Amino acid sequence: MILRPLIDPLYERYLRIQCRHVPNHIAIIQDGNRRYAKLLGIDTAEGHRAGADKTEEMLDWAHELGIRYITLYTFSTENFSRQEDEVAHLFALFKEKFLHVIHDKRVEKYKIRVQMVGDRLLLPEDLRQAVDAAEKATRDHTGFFLNIALAYGGRNEIVLAARDILSSVRNGAITPGAINVELVEAHLHGGRGLPPVDLIIRTGNEYRTSNFLPWLANGHESAVYFCAPYWPLFRKIDLLRAIRVFDQRMRLRL
């Protein structure tokens, strides 16, 4: 541990040399906040806050490396089954972070556009208002795109898109014969226009993608990197290792 401050920068430099190809869009399943809290003997709420702080740190790394799109799996539709007080705390934390975006110097400096993907109708009104405020404040930014998957489920996302398309067919805006891959993609994620996912990262030593962006990730055969650290313990080295997996896959395609 004493040598880590000396060794880590050298290893980071070594990894960066290996990563000639940098993904355009990375999707991250931030797993392990609760287990991190249990490991340290702290409240679950503190574990979630540590995870939120790590997210802010990770944005600096992503910008430095030239990644344009980050999508974070923040709260799934399945997470509503958690204890009521934990969900309430998470929603309060999300509200705080979305409102912070409005005055965050990093957001202005990097021209970060913040967008939510997920089912807004499942969120409480005050959180929806905070999301709307963050999106409005950053809607003209084009330097970096941060997508927050909140109240999100991959199958639910496809169902919502199907409803929109059926509504358009019913209204005569489109014909059934016009439905194709491009049209479906245009209706996914609230029409946010997310590009294909190049790399999925999951922390916390879990080896599944958990219904995350199935159309953009699995459908486009993205690279996947599973790692052991809980999300609050995720390091720049872990991000670079994940990018190395993507780079190796790209070299095989050339």
N, C-alpha and C positions, 0 to 999 in steps of 0.2 A: 504493500500500500504506500510505503514511503517513496518508492521509485515511480509510482504511477504518474505523477505530474511531469516526470521527465520522459517516460516511455510512451505515454499516450500520444503526445504530439508527433513523435517520430512514426508511430504506427499509423496514425491518421494520414500522414504524408505518404507513407508506403501504399496505403489503400487507395488514396486519391490518384496515384500514378497508375494503378491497375484499372481504374474506372474511366475508360475512354468514352463510354456511352452513358449519358445521364438520362434517366426517365423523365418524360414530360409530365406524367401524372402518377402520383403515388397515393395509394389508399392505405390508411393505417387503422388497424383494430387495436385500440388502446386498452389492453387487458392487464389486469393485475392490481388496480388501485386498492381494492379491498384486501387482497392478500398482502400487499405492501403494508397497509395499516396494521393488519394482524401481526405481521413479522416484527414491527416496531413497537407493538403494544399501544397504538394510538387509536383514536376514534376513526371510524370509517369515513366520516366527513373530512377529516384531515388528510386521509389517503386520497380522496377525490380532489381536494385542493392541490395536493402535491402533483397529481396528474395534470391538472389544469396549468400549473406553473411549468411543468415539463413541456407542454404543448407550446407555450410561448417561446421557450428556449429553442425548441425544434424548428420553429419558423425562421429563426436566424440562420440555422444550418441549411435549411432548404433553399433560402434565398441566396446564400453564399455559393451553393453548389449549382445553381441555375435551374432548379426545379420550378415549373410554372404553376402546377396544380397539385394541391394537397386536399384529399378528402378524408375526414376523420370520422370514424364510427363512434359517436359520442354517447348515444342512447338509443337502443333498439326498441322495437315494439314489444319484444319479450321482456324488456326491463321494467315494464309497468307492473309486473308481478312481484317486484321487490317490495320490501317493507315500506309502508306509507311515509314514515319519517325520512327514510333514505331518499326516496323519490322527491319529496318536498325539498330536501336540502340540495339535491342535484339541480332541480329546477331553479332554485334561488341562486345557485352558483352559475348556472348557464345565463340567467338574466343579468347577473353582475358582469359577466365577461362580455356579453353582447353589448351592454351599455358602455363598457370600457372601450370598446372598439371605436366609438365616436370620437374619443379624445386621445387615442393611443398614438404616440409619436411614431411607433414602428409601422403602424398601418398607413400613416401618411407618407412616411419616408420610402417605404417599399411599394406604395400604391397598391395595397392589398384590397381586393374585392372580397367581401364576406357574403356568403350565401348559405342558406339552409336548404337541405334536401330531406324530405320526409313528409309526414302527414301533419300539417299544421293544426288541423282540427282536433288532434289529440292533446294539444298543449293548452295550458291555462292562458287566459287572456293577457295577463301582464307579461308573460314570457313571449307570447306572439308579438306584442307591441315592441318589446325589446329587440326581437329579431328583425321586425320591420324597420326599426330605427337604424340598426346597424347596416342593413342592406341598403337603405336609402342613402346613408352617409357615405357609402363606398361604391355606389352603383356606377360611377364614372371611372373607377380605378381599373387599370388594365396591366399592371406590372406583375401581379401575383394573385392567384385565385385560391381562396381558402373556403372549402365547402364543408359545412358542418352537418353530418348525418344525424338528425335528431328526430326521435319518434319514427325511426326508419326501419323498414323491413324490405328486403329485396323482392320477395313475392308480392308483398303489398304494393310496392312501387309499380310493378307490372300490372297489377289489378287496376290501380288508379289510372294508369296510362290507357288501359283497355276501355275503361269507362269514358274517358275523354274522347277517344276515337269513336266509340259507339254513339256518343252524343253528337259528334260532328256528322256521322253518317245519318243519324235520325233527322238532323236539321238540314240535311242536303248539302252541307259544306264540302263533303268528300263522298266518293262512291266506294263501295266495298272493294272494287278492283284496284283502287288506288292505294290500298293498305300494303305497305312493304316495309323492309327493314328500316329504311331511312325515316319513314313516317312514324314508326313506333319509337325510334330513338328521339325524334323531335318532341314526343309527348312524355318521355321519361323525365323524372327529376324536375317536374314543374316547368319543363321547357328551358332549363338552365343551360343546355348545350354543353354538358360535360363531355370531354374527349375520352377515348378509350383509356382504361387503366393499364399502365405498363407494369406496375409492380404493386403487390399487396404485401404489407408487413403486419405480422401479428406478434405482439409481445406476450409475456406471461407464460411461456412454455405450453401453449395450446396449439394443436395442429389441425385446425379447421378454419374455414373462411366465414362460417356463421351467417349465411344468407346476405352477404355484403356485396352490393353492386353486381349481382349475377350476370346482368346483360353486358355491362361494360368491362367486367373483369374476366369471368369465366367464358363469356361469349367471344372475347378477343384473346383468350389464352394468355393472360398476363402471367408474369413470373411471380412466384410466391416465396416469401422468406419468413420463417418462423424462428423466433429467438426466445431465450429463457428469461431475460430481465423483465421484472414487472415494469409497467409503463413509467412510473416515477423514476426508475433507475436506468431508463433507456439513455444511451450515450451517442455521441456523434459517431463513435467507432461502430456502433451497431447499425446506424443508418448507412454508413459507408460499406459495411459488409453486405447489407441488403442490396445496395446499388451494384456491388461487385457481382452478385448473383444475376442481376439484370444484364450487366455488361457481358458476362460470360455467355448468356443466352443469345445476346445480339451478335456476338462474334461467331457463334455456331451458324447463324443464319446467313452470314456474309460469304 
